[in-house]
């Protein structure tokens, strides 16, 4: 292979490696890999009924947060 092709391959692979490293560091910094309760939930909610209950509890929690946000955003008309 020519020196030009080897240099191009080296440059592209270095660039892609740096891009992957940046993506990994970004993911670590923003908490993309933080799922501390994944394995505990898997053991705790091991049948279908408990999974449905967990989904319902998450939905209620989300609705309560949205309701609280709407109440905080309320401003009476002038």
Buried (B, 14 or more C-beta within 10 A) or exposed (E): EEEEEEEEEEEEEEEEEEEEEEEEEEEEEEEEEEEEEEEEBEEEBEEEEEEEEEEEEEEEEEEEEEEEEEEEEEEEEE
